[in-house]
Amino acid sequence: MPTSENYSIEVIDEQSIHKIDHNDLRKVVLQILEYEQVSAAEISIVLMDNAVIHQWNRETLNHDFPTDVITFPLNDPPYSESNPCLEGELLVSVEMAAQLAGDVGWSFNDECTLYILHGILHLLGYDDLNESDQINMRKKEHEVLTHLGMHPGSKDVRWNSL
């Protein structure tokens, strides 16, 4: 099993919405990477509010709305067996997680974990641009969340199509 020395996980906290334990966040990232059998990784996670992620979404993806997570893969060439160190940056809206967690019936930390998992899955090559890809992404999210001992709240419809 890979050791934590194989991973660089940086957390940059640019928000004041919610206090987040950076060590707990790193532990969850390590659990996800190890479950996905990623042998090495360099990942930066930037925690922000809706206004800042909205600006990033508009400027980088031409989407004029806030979003939960934006993923920037940094591997060149792409992550693969021949390039086995996963590299990327995740921009995470803490404000959106705080707003949505209660609506879907689980904790703020669980919602943040989902956003980080979703971003890591993008780095691993999963996509969600069409319905088929969305279903595959949701199946993988559900699988990993279950492995982490997390279960979506009863009001959460994001996995109803499974």
MDTraj code that builds the backbone (N, CA, C; nanometers):
import mdtraj as md
import numpy as np

residues = "MET PRO THR SER GLU ASN TYR SER ILE GLU VAL ILE ASP GLU GLN SER ILE HIS LYS ILE ASP HIS ASN ASP LEU ARG LYS VAL VAL LEU GLN ILE LEU GLU TYR GLU GLN VAL SER ALA ALA GLU ILE SER ILE VAL LEU MET ASP ASN ALA VAL ILE HIS GLN TRP ASN ARG GLU THR LEU ASN HIS ASP PHE PRO THR ASP VAL ILE THR PHE PRO LEU ASN ASP PRO PRO TYR SER GLU SER ASN PRO CYS LEU GLU GLY GLU LEU LEU VAL SER VAL GLU MET ALA ALA GLN LEU ALA GLY ASP VAL GLY TRP SER PHE ASN ASP GLU CYS THR LEU TYR ILE LEU HIS GLY ILE LEU HIS LEU LEU GLY TYR ASP ASP LEU ASN GLU SER ASP GLN ILE ASN MET ARG LYS LYS GLU HIS GLU VAL LEU THR HIS LEU GLY MET HIS PRO GLY SER LYS ASP VAL ARG TRP ASN SER LEU".split()
xyz = np.array([
    [0.0844, -0.1182, 0.0000],
    [0.0000, 0.0000, 0.0000],
    [0.0887, 0.1242, 0.0000],
    [0.0510, 0.2283, -0.0790],
    [0.1303, 0.3499, -0.0821],
    [0.1320, 0.4173, 0.0559],
    [0.2376, 0.4917, 0.0823],
    [0.2460, 0.5652, 0.2077],
    [0.2162, 0.7122, 0.1830],
    [0.1904, 0.7850, 0.2901],
    [0.1566, 0.9263, 0.2751],
    [0.2719, 1.0062, 0.2148],
    [0.3950, 0.9518, 0.2187],
    [0.5079, 1.0211, 0.1564],
    [0.4931, 1.0272, 0.0039],
    [0.4102, 0.9402, -0.0517],
    [0.3894, 0.9389, -0.1967],
    [0.2933, 1.0485, -0.2421],
    [0.2387, 1.1215, -0.1453],
    [0.1348, 1.2198, -0.1765],
    [0.1713, 1.3573, -0.1227],
    [0.1419, 1.4578, -0.2020],
    [0.1491, 1.5957, -0.1571],
    [0.0078, 1.6514, -0.1689],
    [-0.0512, 1.6846, -0.0550],
    [-0.1879, 1.7368, -0.0545],
    [-0.1851, 1.8714, 0.0167],
    [-0.2026, 1.9759, -0.0614],
    [-0.1991, 2.1119, -0.0088],
    [-0.3417, 2.1639, 0.0032],
    [-0.3729, 2.2256, 0.1160],
    [-0.5036, 2.2869, 0.1360],
    [-0.4824, 2.4362, 0.1534],
    [-0.5478, 2.5131, 0.0679],
    [-0.5417, 2.6588, 0.0729],
    [-0.6821, 2.7072, 0.1072],
    [-0.6966, 2.7706, 0.2216],
    [-0.8280, 2.8107, 0.2720],
    [-0.8471, 2.9602, 0.2507],
    [-0.9283, 2.9937, 0.1508],
    [-0.9520, 3.1341, 0.1166],
    [-1.0933, 3.1772, 0.1532],
    [-1.1561, 3.1081, 0.2446],
    [-1.2942, 3.1395, 0.2803],
    [-1.3075, 3.1542, 0.4308],
    [-1.4183, 3.2169, 0.4723],
    [-1.4447, 3.2328, 0.6154],
    [-1.5858, 3.1855, 0.6499],
    [-1.6443, 3.1051, 0.5623],
    [-1.7809, 3.0554, 0.5797],
    [-1.7873, 2.9502, 0.6900],
    [-1.6908, 2.8597, 0.6891],
    [-1.6959, 2.7434, 0.7778],
    [-1.5536, 2.7042, 0.8170],
    [-1.5333, 2.6719, 0.9434],
    [-1.4014, 2.6243, 0.9873],
    [-1.3847, 2.4793, 0.9420],
    [-1.2739, 2.4522, 0.8758],
    [-1.2473, 2.3191, 0.8210],
    [-1.1145, 2.2690, 0.8753],
    [-1.1153, 2.1464, 0.9239],
    [-0.9930, 2.0835, 0.9728],
    [-0.9146, 2.0324, 0.8512],
    [-0.8040, 2.0970, 0.8215],
    [-0.7250, 2.0625, 0.7022],
    [-0.6663, 1.9221, 0.7120],
    [-0.6305, 1.8790, 0.8319],
    [-0.5768, 1.7434, 0.8473],
    [-0.6830, 1.6386, 0.8175],
    [-0.8065, 1.6599, 0.8624],
    [-0.9157, 1.5679, 0.8299],
    [-0.9394, 1.5635, 0.6792],
    [-0.9313, 1.6800, 0.6158],
    [-0.9494, 1.6875, 0.4708],
    [-0.8416, 1.6071, 0.3991],
    [-0.7178, 1.6213, 0.4425],
    [-0.6079, 1.5453, 0.3816],
    [-0.6281, 1.3949, 0.4007],
    [-0.6748, 1.3544, 0.5185],
    [-0.6992, 1.2121, 0.5453],
    [-0.8022, 1.1551, 0.4491],
    [-0.9091, 1.2303, 0.4238],
    [-1.0125, 1.1839, 0.3305],
    [-0.9550, 1.1714, 0.1899],
    [-0.8752, 1.2697, 0.1495],
    [-0.8124, 1.2638, 0.0166],
    [-0.7238, 1.1400, 0.0072],
    [-0.6451, 1.1133, 0.1103],
    [-0.5600, 0.9936, 0.1103],
    [-0.6429, 0.8667, 0.0982],
    [-0.7537, 0.8588, 0.1709],
    [-0.8408, 0.7404, 0.1635],
    [-0.8948, 0.7217, 0.0222],
    [-0.9348, 0.8315, -0.0414],
    [-0.9872, 0.8235, -0.1789],
    [-0.8769, 0.7773, -0.2742],
    [-0.7595, 0.8378, -0.2640],
    [-0.6485, 0.8025, -0.3533],
    [-0.6071, 0.6570, -0.3351],
    [-0.5989, 0.6133, -0.2109],
    [-0.5610, 0.4745, -0.1852],
    [-0.6680, 0.3783, -0.2367],
    [-0.7955, 0.4107, -0.2173],
    [-0.9024, 0.3250, -0.2680],
    [-0.8956, 0.3147, -0.4208],
    [-0.8638, 0.4246, -0.4842],
    [-0.8544, 0.4275, -0.6311],
    [-0.7198, 0.3778, -0.6815],
    [-0.6343, 0.3302, -0.5908],
    [-0.5031, 0.2737, -0.6224],
    [-0.4131, 0.3715, -0.6976],
    [-0.4204, 0.4973, -0.6550],
    [-0.3307, 0.5994, -0.7079],
    [-0.2025, 0.5913, -0.6253],
    [-0.0916, 0.5596, -0.6892],
    [0.0327, 0.5351, -0.6156],
    [0.1041, 0.6630, -0.5728],
    [0.0785, 0.7730, -0.6411],
    [0.1414, 0.9003, -0.6058],
    [0.0528, 1.0137, -0.6559],
    [0.0534, 1.1250, -0.5819],
    [-0.0310, 1.2375, -0.6224],
    [0.0220, 1.3684, -0.5665],
    [0.0001, 1.4740, -0.6428],
    [0.0240, 1.6113, -0.5999],
    [-0.1052, 1.6874, -0.6260],
    [-0.1768, 1.7164, -0.5176],
    [-0.3086, 1.7777, -0.5301],
    [-0.3165, 1.9007, -0.4415],
    [-0.3678, 2.0080, -0.4989],
    [-0.3971, 2.1297, -0.4227],
    [-0.5484, 2.1454, -0.4167],
    [-0.5971, 2.1776, -0.2985],
    [-0.7392, 2.2023, -0.2787],
    [-0.7532, 2.3453, -0.2296],
    [-0.8274, 2.4262, -0.3042],
    [-0.8495, 2.5651, -0.2667],
    [-0.9949, 2.5782, -0.2229],
    [-1.0137, 2.6136, -0.0969],
    [-1.1469, 2.6299, -0.0395],
    [-1.1889, 2.7756, -0.0566],
    [-1.3089, 2.7976, -0.1119],
    [-1.3521, 2.9333, -0.1421],
    [-1.5020, 2.9497, -0.1230],
    [-1.5502, 3.0720, -0.1407],
    [-1.6934, 3.0988, -0.1301],
    [-1.7563, 3.1000, -0.2699],
    [-1.8890, 3.1175, -0.2745],
    [-1.9605, 3.1130, -0.4025],
    [-1.9184, 3.2242, -0.4980],
    [-1.8946, 3.3443, -0.4458],
    [-1.8591, 3.4561, -0.5338],
    [-1.7284, 3.4279, -0.6075],
    [-1.6303, 3.3737, -0.5375],
    [-1.5003, 3.3491, -0.5998],
    [-1.5080, 3.2325, -0.6986],
    [-1.5775, 3.1242, -0.6612],
    [-1.5862, 3.0114, -0.7551],
    [-1.6718, 3.0492, -0.8762],
    [-1.7707, 3.1384, -0.8564],
    [-1.8513, 3.1891, -0.9679],
    [-1.7599, 3.2612, -1.0678],
    [-1.6723, 3.3455, -1.0157],
    [-1.5785, 3.4175, -1.1023],
    [-1.4879, 3.3204, -1.1789],
    [-1.4334, 3.2200, -1.1090],
    [-1.3494, 3.1193, -1.1753],
    [-1.4291, 3.0450, -1.2824],
    [-1.5528, 3.0091, -1.2511],
    [-1.6368, 2.9345, -1.3447],
    [-1.6648, 3.0172, -1.4703],
    [-1.6907, 3.1458, -1.4500],
    [-1.7182, 3.2349, -1.5631],
    [-1.5921, 3.2537, -1.6478],
    [-1.4789, 3.2768, -1.5827],
    [-1.3567, 3.3083, -1.6562],
    [-1.2919, 3.1870, -1.7220],
    [-1.3036, 3.0682, -1.6623],
    [-1.2343, 2.9514, -1.7176],
    [-1.3245, 2.8609, -1.8005],
    [-1.4532, 2.8556, -1.7655],
    [-1.5428, 2.7627, -1.8353],
    [-1.6593, 2.8307, -1.9062],
    [-1.6669, 2.9626, -1.8984],
    [-1.7767, 3.0397, -1.9583],
    [-1.9137, 3.0010, -1.9025],
    [-1.9174, 2.9614, -1.7748],
    [-2.0430, 2.9288, -1.7066],
    [-2.0694, 3.0397, -1.6058],
    [-2.1794, 3.1110, -1.6220],
    [-2.2055, 3.2279, -1.5387],
    [-2.2906, 3.1927, -1.4172],
    [-2.2359, 3.1062, -1.3313],
    [-2.3032, 3.0670, -1.2075],
    [-2.1992, 3.0046, -1.1142],
    [-2.2284, 3.0089, -0.9841],
    [-2.1385, 2.9384, -0.8914],
    [-2.1554, 2.7876, -0.9098],
    [-2.0543, 2.7128, -0.8737],
    [-2.0600, 2.5669, -0.8854],
    [-1.9954, 2.5054, -0.7621],
    [-2.0054, 2.3741, -0.7486],
    [-1.9535, 2.3071, -0.6294],
    [-1.8022, 2.2868, -0.6344],
    [-1.7506, 2.2400, -0.7482],
    [-1.6071, 2.2138, -0.7601],
    [-1.5643, 2.2346, -0.9054],
    [-1.4475, 2.2925, -0.9218],
    [-1.3845, 2.3049, -1.0537],
    [-1.2503, 2.2324, -1.0440],
    [-1.2245, 2.1500, -1.1434],
    [-1.1045, 2.0667, -1.1428],
    [-1.0095, 2.1103, -1.2540],
    [-0.8840, 2.1256, -1.2182],
    [-0.7797, 2.1571, -1.3150],
    [-0.6767, 2.0446, -1.3146],
    [-0.6819, 1.9544, -1.4154],
    [-0.5779, 1.8516, -1.4247],
    [-0.4460, 1.9178, -1.4638],
    [-0.3389, 1.8770, -1.4002],
    [-0.2077, 1.9356, -1.4287],
    [-0.1115, 1.8353, -1.4900],
    [-0.1565, 1.7110, -1.5107],
    [-0.0708, 1.6106, -1.5718],
    [-0.0487, 1.6415, -1.7188],
    [0.0764, 1.6316, -1.7619],
    [0.1085, 1.6435, -1.9037],
    [0.2271, 1.5522, -1.9308],
    [0.2088, 1.4383, -1.9916],
    [0.0848, 1.3863, -2.0497],
    [-0.0161, 1.3478, -1.9417],
    [-0.1395, 1.3146, -1.9829],
    [-0.2444, 1.2797, -1.8865],
    [-0.2047, 1.1640, -1.7948],
    [-0.2678, 1.1619, -1.6777],
    [-0.2466, 1.0548, -1.5802],
    [-0.2730, 0.9196, -1.6460],
    [-0.1804, 0.8263, -1.6268],
    [-0.1945, 0.6927, -1.6853],
    [-0.0904, 0.6017, -1.6203],
    [-0.0865, 0.4772, -1.6642],
    [0.0155, 0.3842, -1.6133],
    [0.1560, 0.4358, -1.6422],
    [0.1739, 0.5002, -1.7566],
    [0.3065, 0.5508, -1.7907],
    [0.3367, 0.6862, -1.7245],
    [0.2349, 0.7523, -1.6709],
    [0.2511, 0.8791, -1.5986],
    [0.1691, 0.8690, -1.4701],
    [0.2169, 0.7894, -1.3721],
    [0.1333, 0.7473, -1.2590],
    [0.1210, 0.8441, -1.1417],
    [0.1724, 0.9650, -1.1509],
    [0.1536, 1.0620, -1.0425],
    [0.0377, 1.1541, -1.0799],
    [-0.0721, 1.1422, -1.0070],
    [-0.1914, 1.2231, -1.0326],
    [-0.1655, 1.3656, -0.9851],
    [-0.1826, 1.4619, -1.0749],
    [-0.1564, 1.6015, -1.0417],
    [-0.2755, 1.6871, -1.0790],
    [-0.3174, 1.7725, -0.9854],
    [-0.4279, 1.8606, -1.0165],
    [-0.4606, 1.9562, -0.9048],
    [-0.5508, 2.0485, -0.9381],
    [-0.5984, 2.1473, -0.8418],
    [-0.7501, 2.1427, -0.8404],
    [-0.8050, 2.1447, -0.7203],
    [-0.9502, 2.1447, -0.7023],
    [-0.9907, 2.2751, -0.6358],
    [-1.0855, 2.3457, -0.6961],
    [-1.1451, 2.4632, -0.6347],
    [-1.2786, 2.4183, -0.5777],
    [-1.2997, 2.4358, -0.4487],
    [-1.4180, 2.3824, -0.3806],
    [-1.4961, 2.4966, -0.3158],
    [-1.6258, 2.5034, -0.3435],
    [-1.7111, 2.6039, -0.2804],
    [-1.7613, 2.5526, -0.1460],
    [-1.7012, 2.6027, -0.0407],
    [-1.7433, 2.5691, 0.0952],
    [-1.8826, 2.6254, 0.1206],
    [-1.9089, 2.7412, 0.0654],
    [-2.0400, 2.8048, 0.0837],
    [-2.1512, 2.7182, 0.0240],
    [-2.1286, 2.6644, -0.0953],
    [-2.2299, 2.5790, -0.1572],
    [-2.2513, 2.4528, -0.0741],
    [-2.1427, 2.3946, -0.0237],
    [-2.1551, 2.2750, 0.0604],
    [-2.2368, 2.3057, 0.1852],
    [-2.2103, 2.4209, 0.2469],
    [-2.2839, 2.4592, 0.3673],
    [-2.4327, 2.4793, 0.3366],
    [-2.4636, 2.5370, 0.2209],
    [-2.6031, 2.5616, 0.1830],
    [-2.6760, 2.4327, 0.1481],
    [-2.6090, 2.3419, 0.0789],
    [-2.6755, 2.2233, 0.0259],
    [-2.6826, 2.1075, 0.1243],
    [-2.5882, 2.0966, 0.2153],
    [-2.5801, 1.9799, 0.3049],
    [-2.7121, 1.9532, 0.3766],
    [-2.7688, 2.0536, 0.4380],
    [-2.8950, 2.0345, 0.5097],
    [-3.0093, 1.9975, 0.4174],
    [-3.0090, 2.0550, 0.2978],
    [-3.1162, 2.0264, 0.2009],
    [-3.1171, 1.8801, 0.1586],
    [-3.0001, 1.8175, 0.1514],
    [-2.9931, 1.6787, 0.1053],
    [-2.9847, 1.5788, 0.2199],
    [-2.9773, 1.6285, 0.3425],
    [-2.9891, 1.5411, 0.4581],
    [-2.8609, 1.4758, 0.5068],
    [-2.7471, 1.5429, 0.4878],
    [-2.6257, 1.4930, 0.5488],
    [-2.5374, 1.6084, 0.5914],
    [-2.4213, 1.5796, 0.6464],
    [-2.3398, 1.6830, 0.7097],
    [-2.2642, 1.7682, 0.6080],
    [-2.2227, 1.8840, 0.6567],
    [-2.1367, 1.9727, 0.5783],
    [-2.0096, 1.9003, 0.5349],
    [-1.9460, 1.8284, 0.6270],
    [-1.8224, 1.7559, 0.5934],
    [-1.8457, 1.6520, 0.4849],
    [-1.9607, 1.5827, 0.4912],
    [-1.9921, 1.4833, 0.3877],
    [-2.0077, 1.5501, 0.2514],
    [-2.0736, 1.6657, 0.2478],
    [-2.0927, 1.7359, 0.1207],
    [-1.9583, 1.7829, 0.0647],
    [-1.8711, 1.8342, 0.1509],
    [-1.7356, 1.8734, 0.1057],
    [-1.6592, 1.7529, 0.0528],
    [-1.6716, 1.6403, 0.1222],
    [-1.6042, 1.5178, 0.0771],
    [-1.6529, 1.4784, -0.0616],
    [-1.7828, 1.4890, -0.0850],
    [-1.8368, 1.4580, -0.2177],
    [-1.7739, 1.5478, -0.3235],
    [-1.7624, 1.6768, -0.2977],
    [-1.7056, 1.7686, -0.3962],
    [-1.5598, 1.7318, -0.4260],
    [-1.4858, 1.6986, -0.3219],
    [-1.3454, 1.6608, -0.3408],
    [-1.3358, 1.5287, -0.4165],
    [-1.4182, 1.4322, -0.3803],
    [-1.4224, 1.3050, -0.4529],
    [-1.4552, 1.3292, -0.5998],
    [-1.5555, 1.4113, -0.6258],
    [-1.5964, 1.4404, -0.7631],
    [-1.4782, 1.4995, -0.8417],
    [-1.4066, 1.5929, -0.7799],
    [-1.2913, 1.6527, -0.8458],
    [-1.1808, 1.5519, -0.8730],
    [-1.1538, 1.4656, -0.7757],
    [-1.0503, 1.3626, -0.7944],
    [-1.0907, 1.2671, -0.9066],
    [-1.2173, 1.2318, -0.9122],
    [-1.2636, 1.1438, -1.0204],
    [-1.2436, 1.2099, -1.1565],
    [-1.2660, 1.3412, -1.1636],
    [-1.2353, 1.4121, -1.2889],
    [-1.0867, 1.3986, -1.3231],
    [-1.0008, 1.4146, -1.2225],
    [-0.8570, 1.4007, -1.2473],
    [-0.8220, 1.2610, -1.2971],
    [-0.8997, 1.1619, -1.2522],
    [-0.8759, 1.0227, -1.2929],
    [-0.9370, 0.9891, -1.4289],
    [-1.0054, 1.0861, -1.4897],
    [-1.0586, 1.0647, -1.6241],
    [-1.2087, 1.0485, -1.6327],
    [-1.2783, 1.0490, -1.5212],
    [-1.4247, 1.0429, -1.5259],
    [-1.4775, 1.1777, -1.5716],
    [-1.5910, 1.1746, -1.6418],
    [-1.6510, 1.2980, -1.6904],
    [-1.7998, 1.2956, -1.6618],
    [-1.8648, 1.4081, -1.6816],
    [-2.0088, 1.4152, -1.6569],
    [-2.0771, 1.5107, -1.7545],
    [-2.0269, 1.5133, -1.8786],
    [-2.0809, 1.6045, -1.9780],
    [-2.2081, 1.5532, -2.0448],
    [-2.2278, 1.4217, -2.0460],
    [-2.3513, 1.3680, -2.1024],
    [-2.4148, 1.2716, -2.0019],
    [-2.5351, 1.2271, -2.0302],
    [-2.6098, 1.1460, -1.9340],
    [-2.5389, 1.0152, -1.8991],
    [-2.4838, 0.9486, -1.9984],
    [-2.4140, 0.8229, -1.9745],
    [-2.2931, 0.8439, -1.8825],
    [-2.2140, 0.9484, -1.9113],
    [-2.0986, 0.9802, -1.8276],
    [-2.1419, 1.0198, -1.6866],
    [-2.2521, 1.0931, -1.6762],
    [-2.3039, 1.1333, -1.5444],
    [-2.3401, 1.0112, -1.4613],
    [-2.4038, 0.9127, -1.5234],
    [-2.4417, 0.7900, -1.4519],
    [-2.3167, 0.7160, -1.4048],
    [-2.2165, 0.7044, -1.4935],
    [-2.0906, 0.6387, -1.4539],
    [-2.0230, 0.7127, -1.3391],
    [-2.0225, 0.8449, -1.3449],
    [-1.9623, 0.9253, -1.2388],
    [-2.0373, 0.9028, -1.1076],
    [-2.1702, 0.9058, -1.1116],
    [-2.2506, 0.8864, -0.9898],
    [-2.2305, 0.7462, -0.9320],
    [-2.2210, 0.6451, -1.0181],
    [-2.1944, 0.5084, -0.9692],
    [-2.0615, 0.5024, -0.8959],
    [-1.9597, 0.5640, -0.9540],
    [-1.8270, 0.5632, -0.8921],
    [-1.8286, 0.6418, -0.7619],
    [-1.8952, 0.7568, -0.7613],
    [-1.9069, 0.8337, -0.6380],
    [-1.9722, 0.7499, -0.5282],
    [-2.0820, 0.6840, -0.5622],
    [-2.1552, 0.6025, -0.4654],
    [-2.0666, 0.4903, -0.4115],
    [-1.9920, 0.4265, -0.5010],
    [-1.9005, 0.3181, -0.4612],
    [-1.7962, 0.3678, -0.3611],
    [-1.7330, 0.4806, -0.3919],
    [-1.6272, 0.5324, -0.3057],
    [-1.6860, 0.5849, -0.1744],
    [-1.7986, 0.6548, -0.1822],
    [-1.8628, 0.7039, -0.0599],
    [-1.8980, 0.5880, 0.0327],
    [-1.9490, 0.4795, -0.0244],
    [-1.9824, 0.3611, 0.0551],
    [-1.8562, 0.3054, 0.1203],
    [-1.7478, 0.2989, 0.0453],
    [-1.6201, 0.2534, 0.1009],
    [-1.5773, 0.3416, 0.2187],
    [-1.6029, 0.4715, 0.2090],
    [-1.5667, 0.5655, 0.3150],
    [-1.6638, 0.5603, 0.4330],
    [-1.7691, 0.4782, 0.4197],
    [-1.8690, 0.4680, 0.5261],
    [-1.9714, 0.5794, 0.5232],
    [-1.9843, 0.6447, 0.4095],
    [-2.0786, 0.7558, 0.3951],
    [-2.1982, 0.7106, 0.3121],
    [-2.3150, 0.7574, 0.3531],
    [-2.4370, 0.7221, 0.2818],
    [-2.5184, 0.8484, 0.2611],
    [-2.5549, 0.8775, 0.1351],
    [-2.6314, 0.9993, 0.1087],
    [-2.7585, 1.0038, 0.1931],
    [-2.7987, 1.1255, 0.2278],
    [-2.9206, 1.1457, 0.3049],
    [-3.0442, 1.1040, 0.2274],
    [-3.1507, 1.0819, 0.2987],
    [-3.2751, 1.0324, 0.2374],
    [-3.3357, 1.1316, 0.1387],
    [-3.3050, 1.2597, 0.1538],
    [-3.3600, 1.3615, 0.0636],
    [-3.2719, 1.3861, -0.0581],
    [-3.1596, 1.3154, -0.0676],
    [-3.0624, 1.3385, -0.1740],
    [-3.0994, 1.2564, -0.2967],
    [-3.1341, 1.3236, -0.4054],
    [-3.1796, 1.2553, -0.5281],
    [-3.0672, 1.2362, -0.6298],
    [-2.9457, 1.2763, -0.5962],
    [-2.8368, 1.2719, -0.6947],
    [-2.8035, 1.1300, -0.7397],
    [-2.8355, 1.0293, -0.6595],
    [-2.8025, 0.8911, -0.6948],
    [-2.9275, 0.8089, -0.7252],
    [-3.0415, 0.8734, -0.7455],
    [-3.1662, 0.8009, -0.7721],
    [-3.1636, 0.7227, -0.9026],
    [-3.0820, 0.7666, -0.9971],
    [-3.0802, 0.6990, -1.1283],
    [-3.0019, 0.5676, -1.1253],
    [-2.9398, 0.5337, -1.0131],
    [-2.8576, 0.4131, -1.0074],
    [-2.9413, 0.2893, -0.9871],
])
top = md.Topology()
chain = top.add_chain()
for i, resn in enumerate(residues, 1):
    res = top.add_residue(resn, chain, resSeq=i)
    for name in ("N", "CA", "C"):
        top.add_atom(name, md.element.get_by_symbol(name[0]), res)
traj = md.Trajectory(xyz[None], top)
